[in-house]
Amino acid sequence: MSIATASELPARLERWFAEQGIAAPRVGDMVQFPSGFSWVTYAFTLQSVGATQDLILRIGPGNGLYAPYSAEPEYAALAAVQGSAVAAPRPHYWSDDSRILGGPFLIVDKARGSTPIPWGDDDGLSDAARATLGAQFADALGALHAINWQGSPLARFGEGLTNENAALREVERWEAGYRRWAMRPHPMLHKLIGWLRANPPVAPRLSIIHGDYRLGNFLEVDGAITAILDWELVHLGDPHEDLAWTCLPQYRGGTPLMSKLVSRDELYARHEAKTGFAADPASVHYYTLFSLLKLAVTHIAAAYAFERNGFRDMRMPAMATQIAPTLRQIEKMLVAA
């Protein structure tokens, strides 16, 4: 099933909003965002009985990068962080019924701000702005990991999860993705999965894990982070996973700063101040290797989406060119381990 086109969406949304009890809904100003590698994202306005809301619609295409999709985890995570020190869009609706818009979808408030450019030498940030944003970036990650999610909509995703099995659960999830999307064997990934299965750390606590926490996935206005974005990989697990992902060399832009924003020492210190535990180097090492598994599987999924699933976004084959470099990086780290 194909997702609804931009011209079809207003009428479909108006019918659906009416079914939700919204009086005389009128959808306008529908604009698609070119950014994002997975979900299709639109900004639009919703008018009803004299009130106007600026909203964001995210739809998961059936042939997209991480298909098949569910909107529920992202909705639950955004609901769980409301009222905390983590700035995030307020969620309003979600549905996994593809008959409505052609794919699972999520509707949230539109947040103010722009996204600092994560790639290239010029990200538009001065040294002062980088330092200010880096401190906020580190504090928000620590605040996220400190949230008590029990009793929130996310709690049902924690069934059976323990400090001891958190790592293996994620390894199994990404191994399943690899088996779904791989079009040819990759012996290095089999070796890596075996190492990850044999060496799982025990999580210091079970936290909300963003899953893609880095420069490029937040909005800022005048040096203040206004919203953390792109929660599609959110889950419950070990906070070291987010720390390792944030610190990947791929996101440093050739600088010594994690995600081109903050030193490792400052990131760890601010994270510890929020969570009450110090980052464990052995756990960070484990999750760095795990992060490379995620990265390699994502590149493999991009190749599959383009070659087999008809997802004609030219960024997909560009991502696929990074499979081999990621495998070489994994090899070097495994030899060192």
C-alpha positions in Angstrom: 0.0 0.0 0.0 1.4 3.4 -1.0 1.1 6.4 1.3 -1.2 9.2 0.4 0.2 11.9 -1.8 0.4 15.5 -0.6 -2.7 16.4 -2.6 -4.7 13.5 -1.1 -3.6 14.1 2.5 -5.7 17.1 3.5 -9.0 15.4 2.6 -8.0 12.2 4.3 -6.8 13.9 7.4 -10.0 16.0 7.6 -12.1 12.9 7.5 -10.0 11.3 10.2 -9.9 14.3 12.5 -13.7 14.5 12.2 -13.9 10.8 13.3 -11.8 11.8 16.3 -14.3 14.4 17.3 -12.6 17.5 16.0 -15.3 19.9 15.0 -15.3 21.2 11.3 -11.6 20.4 10.8 -9.8 22.1 8.0 -6.2 21.1 7.0 -4.1 23.5 5.0 -0.5 24.7 4.3 0.7 21.1 3.7 4.4 21.2 3.1 6.7 18.2 2.8 10.2 18.3 4.4 13.1 17.1 2.2 15.1 16.0 5.3 14.9 12.6 7.0 15.9 9.3 5.7 13.0 7.1 6.8 9.6 8.5 7.7 7.9 11.0 5.3 7.4 14.3 7.1 4.9 17.1 6.5 4.1 20.4 8.2 0.5 21.5 8.1 -2.1 23.6 9.9 -5.3 22.3 11.5 -8.2 24.8 11.9 -11.2 24.0 14.0 -13.8 26.3 15.5 -11.6 29.4 15.5 -8.4 27.7 16.7 -5.4 27.0 14.6 -2.6 24.5 15.3 0.8 24.1 13.6 1.4 20.4 13.4 3.8 17.8 12.0 2.7 14.6 10.3 5.1 11.7 10.0 4.1 8.7 7.9 6.1 5.4 7.7 6.1 4.2 4.0 5.7 0.4 3.5 8.9 0.3 1.5 10.9 2.7 3.6 14.3 2.4 5.2 13.2 0.6 8.4 9.9 -0.8 7.1 7.7 -2.2 8.5 7.0 0.7 10.9 5.0 1.3 14.1 4.2 4.8 15.3 3.3 3.7 18.8 6.9 3.6 20.4 7.7 7.2 19.2 4.3 8.4 20.4 4.8 6.7 23.8 8.3 8.1 24.2 7.3 11.7 23.4 4.4 11.4 25.8 6.8 10.0 28.5 9.2 13.0 28.3 6.6 15.7 28.4 7.2 17.9 31.5 10.8 16.7 31.9 14.0 18.6 31.2 14.0 17.0 27.7 12.6 19.4 25.1 10.5 17.4 22.6 7.4 18.0 20.5 4.1 17.3 22.2 2.4 14.2 20.6 -1.3 14.3 19.8 -2.3 11.3 17.7 -0.9 8.0 16.3 -2.2 5.1 14.4 -0.7 2.0 12.8 -3.8 1.5 10.6 -2.4 1.9 7.1 -5.8 2.2 5.6 -6.1 5.8 6.9 -3.1 7.5 5.2 -1.3 4.5 3.6 1.1 3.8 6.5 1.5 4.2 10.2 1.5 7.9 11.2 2.2 10.2 14.1 1.0 13.8 14.6 2.8 16.2 16.9 3.2 19.9 17.6 5.5 21.8 15.3 8.5 23.0 17.2 10.3 26.2 16.5 13.9 26.3 15.3 16.4 25.1 12.8 18.6 22.1 12.6 22.4 22.7 12.7 24.0 21.0 9.7 25.6 17.8 10.8 27.8 17.1 7.8 30.7 19.1 6.3 33.1 21.6 7.7 30.6 24.5 8.0 27.8 23.7 10.4 27.0 27.4 10.9 28.0 27.3 14.6 30.4 29.7 16.3 32.7 28.4 19.0 30.6 30.1 21.6 27.3 28.6 20.2 28.9 25.2 20.0 29.9 25.3 23.6 26.5 26.5 24.7 24.6 23.9 22.6 27.1 21.2 23.6 26.3 21.7 27.3 22.6 21.6 26.7 23.0 18.6 24.4 24.8 16.6 27.1 22.4 17.7 29.8 19.4 16.7 27.8 20.8 13.2 27.2 21.5 12.7 30.9 18.0 14.0 31.7 16.5 11.6 29.2 18.2 8.7 30.9 17.1 9.8 34.3 13.4 9.8 33.5 11.2 7.4 35.4 9.4 5.8 32.6 7.5 3.2 34.7 3.9 4.0 34.6 4.2 5.9 31.3 2.9 4.6 27.9 6.4 3.2 27.3 6.2 0.8 30.2 4.5 -2.0 28.1 7.7 -2.1 25.9 9.7 -3.0 29.0 8.0 -6.3 29.6 10.7 -8.9 30.4 13.5 -6.4 30.1 16.2 -6.6 32.8 19.6 -5.0 33.4 21.1 -8.3 32.5 19.3 -8.9 29.1 19.1 -5.3 27.8 22.2 -5.6 25.6 21.2 -9.0 24.1 17.7 -7.8 23.3 19.0 -5.0 21.1 21.6 -7.3 19.5 18.8 -9.7 18.6 16.6 -6.9 17.3 19.3 -5.7 14.9 20.4 -9.2 14.0 16.7 -9.8 12.9 16.9 -6.6 10.8 20.1 -7.8 9.2 18.5 -11.1 8.3 15.5 -9.3 6.9 17.4 -6.8 4.7 20.7 -8.4 3.8 20.9 -9.4 0.1 24.3 -11.1 0.4 26.3 -12.5 3.3 28.6 -10.3 5.4 30.9 -12.6 7.4 32.3 -9.7 9.5 28.8 -9.0 10.8 28.4 -12.6 11.8 31.7 -12.4 13.7 30.6 -9.1 15.3 27.2 -10.5 16.4 29.0 -13.5 17.9 31.3 -11.2 19.9 28.4 -9.1 21.1 26.4 -12.2 22.2 29.5 -13.4 24.1 30.3 -10.1 26.0 27.1 -8.4 27.0 27.5 -5.8 29.9 25.0 -5.4 32.7 23.1 -2.1 32.4 23.5 0.3 35.4 19.9 1.2 34.9 17.1 0.8 32.4 16.4 4.1 30.6 14.7 5.6 27.6 17.2 5.3 24.8 16.8 7.8 21.9 18.6 5.6 19.5 19.9 8.3 17.2 21.1 11.1 19.5 23.5 13.3 17.6 24.0 16.7 15.9 21.3 17.0 13.2 18.5 15.6 15.3 17.5 18.7 17.3 16.2 22.2 16.7 17.7 25.3 18.2 16.8 29.0 18.4 19.4 31.6 19.3 21.7 29.0 21.0 18.9 27.2 22.9 17.8 23.6 22.0 14.0 23.8 21.5 13.3 20.2 20.6 15.0 16.8 20.3 13.8 15.1 17.1 13.8 11.8 15.2 12.7 9.3 17.9 12.0 6.5 15.5 14.6 4.2 17.0 13.5 4.8 20.6 13.4 1.9 23.0 14.3 1.0 26.6 17.8 -0.2 27.4 21.3 0.7 28.6 22.2 4.4 28.7 25.7 3.5 27.4 24.1 2.8 24.0 23.2 6.4 23.5 26.6 7.6 24.8 28.4 5.3 22.4 26.3 6.3 19.4 26.8 10.0 20.2 30.5 9.5 20.3 30.9 7.6 17.0 33.7 9.1 14.7 31.1 9.3 11.9 29.4 12.2 13.8 32.5 14.2 14.9 33.0 15.8 11.5 36.8 15.4 11.8 36.8 17.3 15.1 37.7 16.0 18.6 34.2 16.8 19.8 31.4 14.3 20.2 28.8 15.1 17.6 30.9 18.2 16.8 29.6 19.8 20.0 31.1 18.6 23.3 34.3 16.9 24.6 34.0 13.3 25.7 35.0 14.3 29.3 32.3 17.0 29.5 29.7 14.8 28.0 30.4 12.1 30.5 30.6 14.5 33.5 27.3 16.2 32.6 25.7 12.8 32.0 26.9 11.5 35.4 25.5 14.7 37.1 22.1 13.9 35.7 22.0 10.2 36.1 24.1 9.5 39.2 26.4 6.9 37.6 29.7 7.2 35.8 30.1 6.0 32.2 31.9 2.6 32.2 34.6 2.5 29.5 34.1 -1.2 28.9 30.3 -0.7 28.4 31.0 2.2 26.0 33.4 0.0 24.0 30.8 -2.7 23.8 28.1 -0.3 22.6 30.5 1.4 20.2 30.8 -2.0 18.4 27.0 -2.4 18.7 26.6 1.0 17.2 28.7 0.0 14.2 26.4 -3.0 13.9 23.4 -0.6 13.8 25.2 1.6 11.3 26.1 -1.3 9.0 22.6 -2.8 9.1 21.1 0.6 8.4 23.3 0.9 5.3 22.3 -2.6 4.3 18.6 -1.7 4.8 19.1 1.4 2.6 20.5 -0.8 -0.2 17.5 -3.2 0.2 15.0 -0.4 0.3 16.3 1.0 -3.0 17.1 -2.2 -4.9 14.3 -4.5 -3.8 11.6 -2.4 -2.2 11.4 0.5 -4.8 12.1 3.3 -2.3 13.5 5.7 -4.9 15.3 8.1 -2.7 18.8 8.6 -4.1 20.2 9.0 -0.6 19.6 5.2 -0.2 22.3 4.0 -2.6 24.6 6.7 -1.3 24.2 5.2 2.2 24.9 1.8 0.8 28.4 2.8 -0.3 29.2 3.1 3.4 28.7 -0.7 4.1 32.4 -1.6 3.3 34.0 1.2 5.3 31.8 0.4 8.3 32.8 -3.3 8.0 36.5 -2.3 8.0 36.0 -0.2 11.1 34.4 -3.1 12.8 37.3 -5.4 11.8 39.8 -3.0 13.4 37.9 -2.7 16.6 37.4 -6.5 16.9 41.1 -7.1 16.4 41.8 -4.6 19.1 39.1 -6.2 21.4 
